[in-house]
Structures are given as structure tokens and as C-alpha cells.
Amino acid sequence: MIGYSIQSLYDIVDMFWIGKFSSAAIAGVVIFSTIFWLVEILNEIIGASSVSMISQAHGKKDYKLTSKVIEQTLVFKFIVALIASAILLIAYKPAVLLFSKESEVVSSALEYGNVRIFFMPFFFLTYSTYTALRNIGEASIPMFTMLAGGIANMFLDPLFMFDTIPGTRIHGLGLGIAGAAWATVISNFIPFLAGLFILHRGVKDVKITIKGLFKMDWEIDKKLILIGLPNGGELLLRNLSYTVMMKIIGTFGTAYISAMGIIERLIGLSLVPLTGFSIGTSALVGHALGKDEESKAKKITLISSLYSLIVALVFNFLMIVFRSKIMSFFTNDIKVIQIGATGMIYSAIGILFVSLSSSFSSAFFGAGANILALLSSIISRWGIMIPYLIVSLYVLKAAPVHIWIGLLLAEIFEAIVAIIFFTKVRWEKKRVV
């Protein structure tokens, strides 16, 4: 949780400094994120597979297999990301123009996005080192490496973006919006190199080799694709629904895109502890199932869901009470602040249901029963949210507030479906190694 709270600061810090330029600049970065997360599913497909494979292999005390899975995760992710990055660089500008034709929005999206996309393979690998270390029980190591990267990003952002750092007389590089991207890229290399070094040196009887990073093992690679494929399908459908939603929001103007972008960053911060519980639950469930302790796996999940709900209640309160002040921290555009303050009420309530769905879905990931998360996403996003937005906003011509209501309904139904699957489906019988 501490590690991911630091990691989320990358986006929060970027958004804070980018907001110093204009709300259109914020909208440009939001459009980049919308497009980028469609490609990021490739990272999640392999990552979800590696969670169950690494944790179950380590739970069985097969350290040689654990090391080999980590090696294959790294090399396979790099190759996939390299191809995806090349394709996205070509398709990026036409994709941006689908969301906005406003010159400042488009130029901001291109300045920021081209840098981030070029270095995407290393972004993927950084998350692989986090996953590997957490799933062998060394969660504190990625916490410290992420801390180093987060601190670096906080200092590099204003230094790279401005001619003179605001509030000081310190001269910067004046790279504008692109400076935020460069700061994030450079900061990301710190945890990546540290994690790679630690795994090569060896920790908890797990040690990767340079030779292993240049060798493909099709049996493992096939599992890295197939086990996580439902997770990738879930994320693809989720991100596609988000893309459709952003396109709908864009029809109401740049202010709505900017407000949504700020809210998404705040939700990301509020979800940090939930992500921590989810990652921990997946690893512990995988370990328990590796030892055939099925009742323990269920107990771990239920405890996680309770803790997640308690934490979500705290964030729910803070986001609702201080919503206008929080929005004004990122922008002085009155319209954006008003739109965002309304959206934060519904988003904060939605976090309560996210706390439940993420906990129960993490049990499916730990077991390798990722198809259940896919079905939850299809039902909630495409069966509920998108039809609701289309009917309410385009057929009934309802007020834009129904954007937020549609998002809330999606979270409610996803939590309900996840709970039903957890209680009615024998997911705990699933094994992947």
C-alpha cells in the first residue's frame, strides 16, 4: 500500500504541475491516459498470469521454477511491449484526434504521450519486478524502490517543465508538458534497475540469471498468455468502456474531460490501499492454494474485503467533504471545479463498491480463475454502464450528471456479481502450476 501510494504520486504530481499550464493541457494528458490504458492490457495479461504462477510455485517451495517464471515474465513482457510501443507511436495522433480537435489539447497529448509511449517497454518491466518481489513475500523491497522513484519524480517534474520553477529562482529546462513525461520516465528507471539488480543478486532462494533473460521457454510463455487472457479481456472491455465514456464526455466540452481526468487521479490515490489489499490477497491466496489450504484462501479474502471496506469509508468521507478544495488544488478553472465537485460525490460512493469487487476478484487472480473477473466486467460495464449512458444522455437528453450516475451503477453491479461468483463458483479448486 505504501509503495502504491508513492506510485500514484507520479500521476498526482504530474497533474498538479500540468494544471499550472491550463485545463486544456490536463485534458491532453487525460486523452493520452485513455489511449495508453487500452494498450496496457498487454502488461496486465502477462502480469496477472505471473501473479498466480509465481505465488503458487513459491508456495510449493519450487524456487527453481519460481526464478524461471520471473525470467520469462521479464523477457516476454519486453518483447510484447516493444511491438505494442511501435504500433502505438504510429497510431497515436489519429487516436488523439478522435477525442478532441482543439489545438492545445491535441498538442499537449502529443508532447506528453510520444515520450511515454517510446519508453513503454521499461514501464512494463518495472511492474514485473514489483510483482515478482511481492509474490515471493518481499513487499518491502519494491516499496523502497518505488519511494526512490516517487521522490525523484516530485523534484524532476518542475525542473523539467518550467523555465523557472514556480515560487523559486531556480532555472529549469523549460520542456513544457513533455518535461512531465521525461520526469516520469527517468524516475521509473530507478525502481526498474533496483528491482532487476536485487532479483539477479538473489532473494529468498530466488535468483534470476542474465542467460535466462535471453532464452524463451514456450511452456511457461504459453501459460503467461493463456492464464491472464481472461484478465486481459476484462481489462480490454473495461478500458474500451472507459474510452467510449470519455468520447461521450468529450461531447460536453474540454471542461468535462479535465474534470474527469482530475477525478480519475484522485480515485487512483484513494484506491491505493485497496490495490495493496488486492495484491496482498492474490499473493496469499496463491500461496494458500499452492499448499491446498482452500478454507484459508477464502478466509484471507473475507478479511481483505472487510479491511478494504473500512478504508474506503474513510476516503469516501474525505472526498465528499473536501471535494471543491481538492479540485481547486489542481485547477483554477471555475467550471472544471464545479463539474468535478459534483462528480466526486458519486465517485466517492462508488469506491465503497470497488473495495468489495477488488477484494473478491483478487481471490480469482490468486487462483488463476480470471474468467470470473472478465464476466463481472462485461456485465457491469457493457450490460449496465454503457447502455445507461447512451439511453440517458442521447435518447432521453438527460443532464450530464448522469455520466457520474452511470459510473456508480457499474461499480454497484460489479461488486454484486463478484460476490455471487465468490460464493457460488468453486474457484478455489483452480490450480495453475
C-alpha positions as CSV (number, residue, x, y, z in Angstrom):
1,M,0.0,0.0,0.0
2,I,2.8,2.4,0.9
3,G,4.6,1.5,-2.4
4,Y,1.5,2.1,-4.5
5,S,0.6,5.4,-2.6
6,I,4.0,6.6,-3.7
7,Q,3.5,5.3,-7.2
8,S,0.2,7.1,-7.5
9,L,2.0,10.3,-6.7
10,Y,3.5,10.1,-10.2
11,D,0.1,11.0,-11.7
12,I,-0.9,13.3,-8.9
13,V,2.3,15.4,-9.2
14,D,2.1,15.4,-13.0
15,M,-1.5,16.6,-12.9
16,F,-0.7,19.3,-10.3
17,W,2.1,20.8,-12.4
18,I,0.3,20.3,-15.7
19,G,-2.6,22.2,-14.2
20,K,-0.3,25.3,-14.0
21,F,-0.4,25.5,-17.8
22,S,-4.2,25.2,-18.5
23,S,-7.2,22.9,-18.2
24,A,-6.7,22.1,-21.9
25,A,-3.2,20.7,-21.0
26,I,-4.9,18.5,-18.4
27,A,-7.4,17.3,-21.0
28,G,-4.5,16.3,-23.3
29,V,-2.8,14.2,-20.7
30,V,-6.2,12.6,-19.8
31,I,-6.6,11.6,-23.5
32,F,-3.1,10.1,-23.5
33,S,-4.1,8.0,-20.4
34,T,-7.3,6.8,-22.1
35,I,-5.4,5.6,-25.1
36,F,-2.5,4.2,-23.2
37,W,-4.6,2.0,-20.9
38,L,-6.0,0.3,-23.9
39,V,-2.5,-1.0,-24.7
40,E,-1.6,-1.5,-21.1
41,I,-3.8,-4.6,-21.0
42,L,-0.9,-6.5,-22.6
43,N,1.1,-5.8,-19.4
44,E,-1.9,-6.9,-17.3
45,I,-2.4,-10.2,-19.2
46,I,1.2,-11.4,-18.5
47,G,1.2,-9.7,-15.1
48,A,-2.0,-11.5,-13.9
49,S,-0.6,-14.8,-15.1
50,S,2.7,-14.2,-13.3
51,V,0.9,-13.4,-10.0
52,S,-0.7,-16.9,-9.8
53,M,2.3,-18.7,-11.3
54,I,5.0,-17.1,-9.1
55,S,3.0,-17.2,-5.9
56,Q,1.9,-20.9,-6.3
57,A,5.4,-22.0,-7.4
58,H,6.9,-20.3,-4.3
59,G,4.2,-21.7,-2.1
60,K,5.2,-25.2,-3.3
61,K,8.9,-24.2,-2.5
62,D,9.9,-24.8,-6.1
63,Y,12.4,-22.0,-6.2
64,K,14.0,-23.0,-9.5
65,L,10.6,-22.8,-11.2
66,T,9.8,-19.5,-9.4
67,S,13.0,-18.0,-10.8
68,K,12.3,-19.3,-14.3
69,V,8.8,-17.8,-14.3
70,I,10.2,-14.4,-13.2
71,E,12.8,-14.5,-16.0
72,Q,10.2,-15.4,-18.7
73,T,7.8,-12.7,-17.4
74,L,10.5,-10.1,-17.9
75,V,11.7,-11.2,-21.3
76,F,8.2,-11.9,-22.7
77,K,6.8,-8.6,-21.4
78,F,9.7,-6.7,-23.0
79,I,9.1,-8.3,-26.5
80,V,5.4,-7.7,-26.4
81,A,5.8,-4.1,-25.2
82,L,8.3,-3.3,-27.8
83,I,5.9,-4.4,-30.6
84,A,3.0,-2.6,-29.0
85,S,5.0,0.6,-28.5
86,A,6.0,0.7,-32.2
87,I,2.4,0.3,-33.3
88,L,1.0,2.8,-30.9
89,L,3.6,5.5,-31.9
90,I,2.2,5.3,-35.5
91,A,-1.5,5.2,-34.5
92,Y,-1.3,7.7,-31.6
93,K,-2.1,11.0,-33.3
94,P,-5.1,9.7,-35.2
95,A,-6.4,8.2,-31.9
96,V,-6.0,11.6,-30.1
97,L,-7.9,13.4,-32.8
98,L,-10.9,11.0,-32.2
99,F,-11.3,12.7,-28.8
100,S,-10.6,16.3,-29.5
101,K,-9.8,18.7,-32.3
102,E,-8.8,21.6,-30.0
103,S,-5.2,22.5,-30.9
104,E,-3.9,23.0,-27.3
105,V,-5.5,19.7,-26.2
106,V,-4.0,17.8,-29.1
107,S,-0.5,19.3,-28.8
108,S,-0.4,18.6,-25.1
109,A,-1.5,15.0,-25.7
110,L,1.2,14.5,-28.3
111,E,4.0,16.2,-26.4
112,Y,3.3,14.1,-23.3
113,G,2.3,10.9,-24.9
114,N,5.1,10.4,-27.5
115,V,7.7,10.3,-24.8
116,R,5.8,7.9,-22.5
117,I,4.9,5.5,-25.4
118,F,8.5,5.3,-26.6
119,F,9.7,4.1,-23.2
120,M,6.6,1.8,-22.6
121,P,8.7,-1.5,-22.5
122,F,10.6,-0.3,-19.4
123,F,7.3,0.7,-17.8
124,F,6.1,-2.8,-18.2
125,L,9.3,-4.3,-16.8
126,T,9.2,-2.1,-13.7
127,Y,5.8,-3.6,-12.8
128,S,7.2,-7.1,-13.3
129,T,9.9,-6.5,-10.7
130,Y,7.3,-5.3,-8.3
131,T,5.1,-8.4,-8.9
132,A,8.0,-10.8,-8.6
133,L,9.2,-9.4,-5.3
134,R,5.7,-9.2,-3.8
135,N,4.8,-12.7,-4.7
136,I,7.8,-14.2,-3.0
137,G,7.0,-12.3,0.2
138,E,9.3,-9.3,-0.2
139,A,6.8,-6.5,-0.4
140,S,9.1,-4.0,1.5
141,I,11.8,-4.0,-1.3
142,P,9.5,-2.6,-4.1
143,M,8.1,-0.2,-1.5
144,F,11.6,1.4,-1.1
145,T,12.4,1.3,-4.8
146,M,9.0,3.0,-5.6
147,L,9.7,5.5,-2.9
148,A,13.0,6.5,-4.5
149,G,11.3,6.8,-7.9
150,G,8.4,8.9,-6.5
151,I,10.7,11.3,-4.7
152,A,12.8,11.7,-7.9
153,N,9.6,12.5,-9.9
154,M,8.5,15.2,-7.4
155,F,11.7,17.1,-7.9
156,L,12.2,16.4,-11.6
157,D,8.7,17.5,-12.7
158,P,9.0,21.2,-12.1
159,L,12.7,21.2,-13.0
160,F,12.0,19.7,-16.5
161,M,8.7,21.5,-17.2
162,F,9.4,25.2,-16.4
163,D,12.0,27.8,-17.4
164,T,12.0,28.9,-13.8
165,I,10.5,26.7,-11.1
166,P,7.3,28.4,-9.8
167,G,7.9,30.1,-6.4
168,T,11.7,29.9,-6.7
169,R,14.6,31.4,-8.7
170,I,15.8,28.1,-9.8
171,H,16.2,27.7,-13.6
172,G,14.6,24.7,-15.2
173,L,14.8,23.0,-18.6
174,G,11.6,24.6,-19.9
175,L,10.4,21.4,-21.7
176,G,6.7,22.2,-21.0
177,I,4.3,19.3,-21.0
178,A,6.9,16.9,-22.4
179,G,9.0,17.7,-19.3
180,A,6.4,15.9,-17.1
181,A,6.7,12.8,-19.3
182,W,10.5,12.8,-19.2
183,A,10.5,13.2,-15.4
184,T,8.2,10.2,-15.1
185,V,10.3,8.1,-17.5
186,I,13.6,8.9,-15.7
187,S,12.0,8.3,-12.3
188,N,10.6,5.0,-13.5
189,F,14.1,3.7,-14.3
190,I,15.2,3.9,-10.6
191,P,12.8,1.2,-9.3
192,F,13.3,-0.9,-12.5
193,L,17.1,-1.1,-12.3
194,A,17.0,-1.6,-8.5
195,G,14.5,-4.4,-8.8
196,L,16.4,-6.1,-11.6
197,F,19.6,-5.9,-9.5
198,I,18.0,-7.4,-6.4
199,L,16.4,-10.3,-8.3
200,H,19.8,-11.0,-10.1
201,R,21.6,-10.9,-6.8
202,G,19.1,-13.3,-5.3
203,V,16.5,-13.1,-2.5
204,K,14.6,-15.8,-0.6
205,D,16.2,-18.6,-2.6
206,V,15.0,-17.0,-5.8
207,K,17.6,-15.8,-8.3
208,I,17.3,-14.8,-12.0
209,T,20.2,-15.1,-14.4
210,I,21.3,-12.9,-17.4
211,K,21.3,-16.0,-19.5
212,G,17.7,-16.7,-18.5
213,L,16.6,-13.3,-19.8
214,F,17.8,-14.2,-23.3
215,K,16.0,-17.5,-23.6
216,M,12.4,-18.2,-24.3
217,D,10.5,-21.1,-22.7
218,W,7.4,-21.8,-24.7
219,E,5.7,-23.9,-22.0
220,I,5.9,-21.0,-19.5
221,D,5.2,-18.3,-22.1
222,K,2.1,-20.1,-23.2
223,K,0.8,-20.1,-19.7
224,L,1.7,-16.4,-19.3
225,I,-0.6,-15.7,-22.2
226,L,-3.4,-18.2,-21.5
227,I,-3.9,-17.8,-17.8
228,G,-4.0,-14.0,-18.0
229,L,-6.1,-13.9,-21.2
230,P,-9.4,-13.6,-19.4
231,N,-7.9,-10.8,-17.2
232,G,-6.7,-9.1,-20.4
233,G,-10.2,-9.5,-21.9
234,E,-11.6,-8.0,-18.7
235,L,-9.3,-5.0,-18.9
236,L,-9.8,-4.6,-22.6
237,L,-13.6,-4.4,-22.2
238,R,-13.2,-2.2,-19.1
239,N,-10.9,0.2,-20.8
240,L,-12.9,0.2,-24.0
241,S,-16.0,1.1,-22.0
242,Y,-13.9,3.9,-20.4
243,T,-12.8,5.0,-23.8
244,V,-16.4,5.1,-25.0
245,M,-17.4,7.0,-21.9
246,M,-14.6,9.6,-22.4
247,K,-15.8,10.0,-26.0
248,I,-19.3,10.7,-24.6
249,I,-17.9,13.1,-22.0
250,G,-15.9,14.9,-24.7
251,T,-19.1,15.9,-26.5
252,F,-19.9,18.1,-23.4
253,G,-16.6,20.0,-23.8
254,T,-13.0,20.2,-22.6
255,A,-14.0,21.1,-19.1
256,Y,-15.7,17.8,-18.6
257,I,-12.6,15.9,-19.9
258,S,-10.4,17.9,-17.5
259,A,-12.7,17.3,-14.5
260,M,-12.9,13.6,-15.3
261,G,-9.1,13.4,-15.5
262,I,-8.6,15.0,-12.1
263,I,-11.3,12.7,-10.5
264,E,-9.6,9.7,-12.0
265,R,-6.3,10.6,-10.4
266,L,-8.0,11.2,-7.1
267,I,-9.8,7.8,-7.4
268,G,-6.4,6.3,-8.2
269,L,-5.0,7.7,-5.0
270,S,-8.0,6.5,-3.0
271,L,-7.7,3.1,-4.5
272,V,-4.1,2.7,-3.4
273,P,-4.9,0.9,-0.1
274,L,-7.5,-1.2,-1.9
275,T,-4.8,-2.1,-4.5
276,G,-2.5,-3.0,-1.7
277,F,-5.1,-5.3,-0.2
278,S,-5.8,-6.8,-3.6
279,I,-2.2,-7.5,-4.4
280,G,-1.6,-9.0,-1.0
281,T,-4.7,-11.1,-1.2
282,S,-3.8,-12.5,-4.6
283,A,-0.3,-13.5,-3.4
284,L,-1.6,-15.0,-0.1
285,V,-4.5,-16.9,-1.9
286,G,-2.0,-18.2,-4.4
287,H,0.3,-19.4,-1.5
288,A,-2.6,-21.0,0.3
289,L,-3.8,-22.8,-2.7
290,G,-0.3,-23.9,-3.5
291,K,-0.5,-25.7,-0.1
292,D,-4.0,-26.9,-0.8
293,E,-5.4,-24.8,2.0
294,E,-8.7,-23.8,0.4
295,S,-10.5,-22.7,3.5
296,K,-7.6,-20.4,4.4
297,A,-7.8,-18.9,0.9
298,K,-11.4,-18.0,1.5
299,K,-10.8,-16.6,4.9
300,I,-8.0,-14.4,3.6
301,T,-10.4,-13.0,1.0
302,L,-13.1,-12.2,3.5
303,I,-10.7,-10.4,5.9
304,S,-9.3,-8.4,3.0
305,S,-12.8,-7.3,1.9
306,L,-13.6,-6.1,5.4
307,Y,-10.4,-4.1,5.7
308,S,-10.9,-2.7,2.2
309,L,-14.4,-1.5,3.0
310,I,-13.3,0.2,6.2
311,V,-10.5,2.1,4.4
312,A,-12.9,3.0,1.6
313,L,-15.3,4.6,4.1
314,V,-12.6,6.9,5.2
315,F,-11.8,8.1,1.7
316,N,-15.5,8.3,0.9
317,F,-15.9,10.8,3.7
318,L,-12.8,12.9,2.8
319,M,-13.6,13.1,-0.9
320,I,-17.2,14.3,-0.3
321,V,-16.4,16.8,2.4
322,F,-13.4,18.4,0.8
323,R,-14.4,17.9,-2.9
324,S,-14.3,21.6,-4.0
325,K,-11.0,22.3,-2.2
326,I,-9.4,19.2,-3.7
327,M,-10.5,20.2,-7.2
328,S,-9.2,23.8,-6.8
329,F,-5.8,22.3,-5.9
330,F,-5.3,21.2,-9.5
331,T,-7.0,24.0,-11.4
332,N,-8.4,27.5,-11.0
333,D,-11.0,26.9,-13.8
334,I,-14.3,27.5,-12.0
335,K,-16.3,25.4,-14.5
336,V,-13.9,22.4,-14.1
337,I,-14.1,22.8,-10.3
338,Q,-17.9,22.8,-10.3
339,I,-18.2,19.8,-12.6
340,G,-15.6,17.9,-10.7
341,A,-17.1,18.6,-7.3
342,T,-20.4,17.1,-8.4
343,G,-18.7,14.0,-9.9
344,M,-16.7,13.4,-6.8
345,I,-19.8,12.7,-4.8
346,Y,-20.8,9.8,-7.0
347,S,-17.2,8.6,-7.4
348,A,-16.7,8.5,-3.7
349,I,-19.7,6.4,-3.2
350,G,-18.6,4.1,-6.0
351,I,-15.3,3.5,-4.1
352,L,-17.2,1.6,-1.4
353,F,-18.4,-1.0,-4.0
354,V,-14.9,-1.1,-5.7
355,S,-13.5,-2.1,-2.3
356,L,-15.7,-5.2,-2.4
357,S,-15.3,-6.2,-6.1
358,S,-11.5,-5.8,-6.0
359,S,-11.2,-8.0,-2.9
360,F,-13.2,-10.8,-4.3
361,S,-11.6,-10.5,-7.8
362,S,-8.2,-10.7,-6.2
363,A,-9.0,-14.2,-5.0
364,F,-9.9,-15.2,-8.5
365,F,-6.5,-13.9,-9.7
366,G,-4.6,-15.7,-7.0
367,A,-6.3,-19.0,-8.0
368,G,-5.9,-18.3,-11.7
369,A,-9.7,-18.3,-12.2
370,N,-9.5,-15.0,-14.1
371,I,-12.5,-15.7,-16.3
372,L,-14.8,-14.7,-13.4
373,A,-13.4,-11.2,-13.3
374,L,-13.9,-11.0,-17.1
375,L,-17.6,-11.9,-16.7
376,S,-18.0,-9.3,-13.9
377,S,-16.6,-6.6,-16.1
378,I,-18.7,-7.5,-19.1
379,I,-22.0,-7.4,-17.1
380,S,-21.3,-4.2,-15.2
381,R,-19.6,-2.1,-17.9
382,W,-21.3,-3.2,-21.1
383,G,-24.5,-4.6,-19.7
384,I,-25.2,-1.6,-17.3
385,M,-23.0,1.5,-17.7
386,I,-22.7,2.0,-21.5
387,P,-26.4,1.3,-22.2
388,Y,-27.4,3.6,-19.3
389,L,-25.2,6.5,-20.6
390,I,-26.5,6.1,-24.2
391,V,-30.1,6.0,-23.2
392,S,-30.0,8.7,-20.5
393,L,-27.8,11.2,-22.4
394,Y,-28.7,10.7,-26.0
395,V,-32.2,9.2,-26.0
396,L,-33.7,10.9,-23.0
397,K,-31.4,14.0,-23.3
398,A,-30.8,14.0,-19.6
399,A,-28.4,16.3,-17.7
400,P,-24.6,15.5,-17.8
401,V,-24.8,14.4,-14.1
402,H,-26.0,11.0,-15.4
403,I,-22.3,10.4,-16.5
404,W,-21.5,10.0,-12.8
405,I,-24.6,8.0,-12.1
406,G,-23.7,5.6,-14.9
407,L,-20.2,5.1,-13.4
408,L,-21.7,4.4,-9.9
409,L,-24.2,1.9,-11.3
410,A,-21.3,0.0,-12.9
411,E,-19.4,-0.3,-9.6
412,I,-22.5,-1.4,-7.8
413,F,-23.3,-4.2,-10.2
414,E,-19.6,-5.4,-10.5
415,A,-19.5,-5.8,-6.7
416,I,-22.7,-7.8,-6.7
417,V,-21.6,-10.1,-9.5
418,A,-18.2,-10.7,-7.9
419,I,-19.8,-11.6,-4.6
420,I,-22.1,-14.1,-6.3
421,F,-19.2,-15.7,-8.1
422,F,-17.2,-15.9,-4.9
423,T,-20.0,-17.7,-3.0
424,K,-21.4,-19.9,-5.8
425,V,-18.5,-20.9,-8.0
426,R,-15.8,-23.4,-6.9
427,W,-12.9,-21.0,-7.9
428,E,-10.7,-22.4,-5.0
429,K,-10.3,-25.7,-6.9
430,K,-8.3,-24.0,-9.6
431,R,-4.5,-24.6,-9.9
432,V,-2.0,-23.3,-12.5
433,V,1.3,-25.0,-11.5
